[in-house]
Amino acid sequence: MRSLRLAWHSRRWTHTLRDKRQTRADYLAQIPEVLQRQRFRDGILKGAGTAPPRYSLQQLGLSQEDLRIVVDSGLATFFLHVDARIASELAEGFYTIGPCGEETLGMVALA
């Protein structure tokens, strides 16, 4: 009986979250984090951020692998933050703090 309840609950949760996202898509599109994610995406597609760097990786004491780790972790943190905000708006998660620049802490970790 317990396994049947768990199976029903997990199926319902997935279905409910998907439905909620679709039903409230217009509202979710106006959340500041979602707007920023869209601006970021649009900027990347337009080639924003392609100006020559002021400093080389060597001058900064970074390897290409270090840079990849920092950028990957920063982007992952940002996108997880946006999804947490959406889940909270749909009563499917908890969102208790606003953004505080955590996506930039990868550089601190490398120091």
ROLOTOR-648390 format. One record per residue: residue number from 1; residue in one letter; x, y, z of N, C-alpha, C in turn. Coordinates in Angstrom, 2 decimals. Each point is the difference from the previous one (the first is absolute). Layout:
residues N
NUM  A  X  Y  Z  X  Y  Z  X  Y  Z
...
//
This chain:
residues 111
1  M  0.82  -1.19  0.00  -0.82  1.19  0.00  0.87  1.26  0.00
2  R  1.06  0.01  0.82  0.87  1.17  0.08  0.65  0.28  -1.35
3  S  0.49  -1.03  -0.69  0.65  0.21  -1.29  -0.99  0.55  -1.03
4  L  -1.26  -0.42  0.09  -1.01  0.51  -0.91  -0.23  1.49  0.26
5  R  -0.05  0.40  1.27  -0.17  1.41  0.34  1.19  0.82  -0.50
6  L  1.22  -0.50  0.21  1.19  0.73  -0.45  0.01  0.14  -1.53
7  A  -0.36  -1.06  -0.70  -0.04  0.06  -1.47  -1.03  1.03  -0.44
8  W  -1.18  0.00  0.62  -1.03  0.97  -0.36  0.47  1.41  0.30
9  H  0.63  0.18  1.16  0.45  1.34  0.40  1.07  0.52  -0.97
10  S  0.98  -0.83  -0.35  1.06  0.50  -0.89  -0.55  0.30  -1.39
11  R  -0.93  -0.80  -0.48  -0.61  0.26  -1.31  -0.81  1.29  0.07
12  R  -0.76  0.20  1.06  -0.81  1.19  0.17  0.89  1.25  0.07
13  W  1.11  -0.08  0.74  0.89  1.16  0.16  0.55  0.43  -1.34
14  T  0.52  -0.94  -0.79  0.55  0.34  -1.30  -1.06  0.61  -0.89
15  H  -1.14  -0.61  -0.03  -1.11  0.50  -0.82  -0.44  1.38  0.50
16  T  -0.12  0.17  1.30  -0.44  1.27  0.56  0.99  1.12  -0.31
17  L  1.28  -0.25  0.20  1.00  1.04  -0.26  -0.01  0.41  -1.47
18  R  -0.05  -0.95  -0.89  -0.03  0.30  -1.43  -1.25  0.82  -0.34
19  D  -1.14  -0.43  0.51  -1.25  0.72  -0.24  0.05  1.41  0.56
20  K  0.51  0.13  1.21  0.09  1.33  0.61  0.89  0.93  -0.81
21  R  1.12  -0.52  -0.47  0.91  0.83  -0.81  -0.69  0.46  -1.28
22  Q  -0.73  -0.90  -0.64  -0.69  0.36  -1.24  -1.15  0.97  0.27
23  T  -0.77  -0.28  1.03  -1.16  0.83  0.32  0.42  1.42  0.38
24  R  1.11  0.13  0.70  0.42  1.32  0.49  1.19  0.56  -0.79
25  A  0.20  -0.46  -1.20  1.16  0.40  -0.81  0.10  1.52  -0.17
26  D  -1.11  0.67  -0.26  0.04  1.45  -0.19  0.45  0.71  1.28
27  Y  -0.50  -0.45  1.13  0.40  0.58  1.28  1.48  -0.28  0.28
28  L  0.42  -1.25  -0.18  1.38  -0.38  0.28  0.99  0.76  -0.88
29  A  -0.40  0.32  -1.21  0.88  0.73  -0.92  0.31  1.40  0.50
30  Q  -0.76  0.52  0.96  0.19  1.36  0.52  0.78  0.05  1.31
31  I  0.37  -1.16  0.54  0.80  -0.03  1.23  1.37  0.59  -0.32
32  P  0.52  0.88  0.86  1.29  0.65  -0.31  1.12  -0.97  -0.38
33  E  0.12  -1.11  0.69  1.06  -0.96  -0.32  -0.20  -0.62  -1.38
34  V  -1.24  -0.25  -0.36  -0.28  -0.56  -1.32  0.29  1.04  -1.08
35  L  -0.35  1.24  0.26  0.31  1.08  -0.95  1.51  0.13  -0.19
36  Q  0.74  -0.07  1.10  1.46  0.10  -0.10  0.58  -1.18  -0.76
37  R  -0.54  -1.20  0.24  0.46  -1.17  -0.74  -0.21  0.20  -1.49
38  Q  -1.14  0.56  -0.38  -0.30  0.25  -1.41  0.94  1.07  -0.58
39  R  0.27  1.06  0.78  0.94  1.03  -0.46  1.39  -0.59  -0.20
40  F  0.41  -0.86  0.92  1.30  -0.66  -0.11  0.07  -0.85  -1.26
41  R  -1.05  -0.80  -0.22  -0.06  -0.85  -1.20  0.05  0.83  -1.27
42  D  -0.80  1.06  -0.04  -0.03  0.87  -1.17  1.36  0.63  -0.26
43  G  0.66  0.43  1.08  1.32  0.60  -0.14  1.02  -0.97  -0.56
44  I  -0.03  -1.23  0.49  0.92  -1.02  -0.51  -0.25  -0.25  -1.48
45  L  -1.28  -0.11  -0.38  -0.33  -0.25  -1.40  0.41  1.15  -0.90
46  K  0.02  1.22  0.53  0.40  1.17  -0.79  1.51  0.22  0.03
47  G  0.72  -0.81  0.78  1.45  0.14  0.07  0.47  0.99  1.04
48  A  -0.85  0.36  0.93  0.41  0.92  1.07  1.11  -0.65  0.82
49  G  0.86  0.81  0.53  1.07  -0.52  0.84  1.18  -0.51  -0.78
50  T  0.11  0.38  -1.26  1.11  -0.49  -0.81  1.11  1.03  -0.15
51  A  -0.04  1.06  0.80  1.07  1.00  -0.04  1.31  -0.63  0.45
52  P  1.11  0.49  -0.51  1.29  -0.56  0.42  0.18  0.16  1.51
53  P  0.51  -1.02  0.67  0.19  0.09  1.45  1.10  1.00  0.35
54  R  -0.12  0.58  1.17  1.03  0.95  0.47  1.25  -0.72  0.49
55  Y  -0.22  -1.21  0.51  1.11  -0.76  0.56  -0.01  -1.41  -0.60
56  S  1.16  -0.57  -0.14  0.08  -1.39  -0.48  -0.23  -0.94  1.18
57  L  -0.32  -1.24  -0.32  -0.16  -1.00  1.06  1.29  -0.13  0.80
58  Q  1.11  0.08  -0.69  1.29  -0.12  0.67  0.19  1.15  0.99
59  Q  -0.34  1.21  -0.41  0.11  1.15  0.91  -0.90  -0.16  1.23
60  L  -1.12  -0.67  -0.18  -0.93  -0.22  1.11  0.36  -1.24  0.82
61  G  0.99  -0.76  -0.47  0.40  -1.21  0.70  -0.97  -1.14  -0.18
62  L  -0.69  -0.02  -1.13  -0.99  -1.03  -0.27  0.39  -0.84  -1.21
63  S  -0.37  -1.24  0.05  0.15  -0.86  -1.17  -1.33  0.00  -0.76
64  Q  0.00  -0.56  -1.20  -1.27  -0.12  -0.74  -0.98  -0.89  0.77
65  E  0.51  -1.03  0.64  -0.85  -0.89  0.79  -0.61  0.76  1.19
66  D  0.79  0.86  0.67  -0.53  0.82  1.09  -1.15  0.88  -0.49
67  L  0.21  0.62  -1.14  -1.03  0.88  -0.56  -1.26  -0.80  -0.32
68  R  0.16  -1.18  -0.58  -1.16  -0.83  -0.31  -0.77  -0.36  1.26
69  I  0.71  -0.37  1.05  -0.64  -0.36  1.27  -0.77  1.19  0.58
70  V  0.61  1.17  -0.01  -0.65  1.19  0.56  -1.25  0.36  -0.80
71  V  0.12  0.00  -1.32  -1.15  0.36  -0.84  -1.10  -1.06  0.13
72  D  0.35  -1.27  -0.07  -1.01  -1.06  0.13  -0.72  0.06  1.34
73  S  0.76  0.16  1.08  -0.64  0.03  1.32  -0.84  1.26  0.18
74  G  0.45  1.12  -0.53  -0.79  1.22  0.08  -1.30  -0.10  -0.76
75  L  0.06  -0.55  -1.20  -1.23  -0.17  -0.79  -0.94  -1.01  0.64
76  A  0.55  -1.11  0.49  -0.85  -1.00  0.65  -0.70  0.60  1.22
77  T  0.73  0.77  0.78  -0.59  0.64  1.18  -1.11  0.96  -0.40
78  F  0.25  0.80  -1.02  -1.01  0.95  -0.46  -1.26  -0.71  -0.47
79  F  0.16  -1.03  -0.83  -1.17  -0.71  -0.53  -0.74  -0.78  1.08
80  L  0.71  -0.54  0.97  -0.67  -0.66  1.13  -0.79  1.02  0.82
81  H  0.57  1.18  0.17  -0.69  1.08  0.72  -1.32  0.34  -0.70
82  V  0.04  0.14  -1.32  -1.21  0.33  -0.76  -1.04  -1.11  0.15
83  D  0.43  -1.25  -0.12  -0.95  -1.12  0.14  -0.57  -0.08  1.41
84  A  0.82  0.31  1.01  -0.52  0.01  1.38  -1.05  1.08  0.17
85  R  0.22  1.14  -0.61  -0.98  1.10  0.07  -1.30  -0.41  -0.67
86  I  0.08  -0.64  -1.15  -1.20  -0.46  -0.71  -0.74  -1.05  0.84
87  A  0.73  -0.98  0.52  -0.63  -1.04  0.82  -0.70  0.60  1.20
88  S  0.60  0.99  0.61  -0.63  0.65  1.15  -1.29  0.71  -0.41
89  E  0.03  0.67  -1.12  -1.20  0.69  -0.50  -1.13  -0.98  -0.29
90  L  0.35  -1.24  -0.30  -1.00  -1.02  -0.32  -0.35  -0.87  1.21
91  A  0.47  0.41  1.17  -0.21  -0.75  1.25  0.53  -1.42  -0.11
92  E  1.11  -0.16  -0.71  0.64  -1.30  -0.16  1.42  0.00  0.54
93  G  0.35  1.02  0.75  1.34  0.08  0.56  0.06  1.16  0.98
94  F  1.17  0.20  0.56  0.19  1.07  0.98  1.07  0.95  -0.50
95  Y  -0.28  1.26  0.08  0.93  1.04  -0.42  -0.01  1.03  1.11
96  T  1.07  0.08  0.74  -0.03  0.84  1.19  0.90  1.22  -0.07
97  I  0.91  0.06  -0.98  0.89  1.15  -0.08  0.05  0.49  -1.44
98  G  0.38  1.23  -0.15  0.19  0.55  -1.33  1.42  -0.26  -0.47
99  P  0.28  0.39  -1.23  1.35  -0.20  -0.52  1.00  0.84  0.78
100  C  1.15  -0.58  0.24  1.01  0.73  0.76  1.38  -0.15  -0.62
101  G  0.04  -0.22  -1.31  1.28  -0.07  -0.69  0.72  -1.32  0.15
102  E  -0.72  -1.04  0.42  0.66  -1.28  0.22  0.63  -0.57  -1.26
103  E  -0.51  0.42  -1.17  0.57  -0.53  -1.23  1.41  0.52  -0.27
104  T  0.44  1.01  0.74  1.35  0.52  -0.17  1.00  -0.61  0.99
105  L  -0.45  -0.86  0.88  0.88  -0.54  1.03  0.96  -1.07  -0.50
106  G  -0.14  -0.43  -1.25  0.94  -0.98  -0.55  1.42  0.50  0.05
107  M  0.19  1.28  -0.24  1.35  0.58  0.05  0.56  -0.06  1.42
108  V  -0.86  0.20  0.98  0.44  -0.08  1.40  0.46  -1.42  0.31
109  A  -0.74  -0.98  -0.50  0.35  -1.39  0.24  1.36  -0.35  -0.60
110  L  0.33  0.61  -1.12  1.29  -0.29  -0.64  1.17  0.69  0.71
111  A  -0.30  1.02  0.76  1.07  0.78  0.65  0.71  -0.77  1.10
//
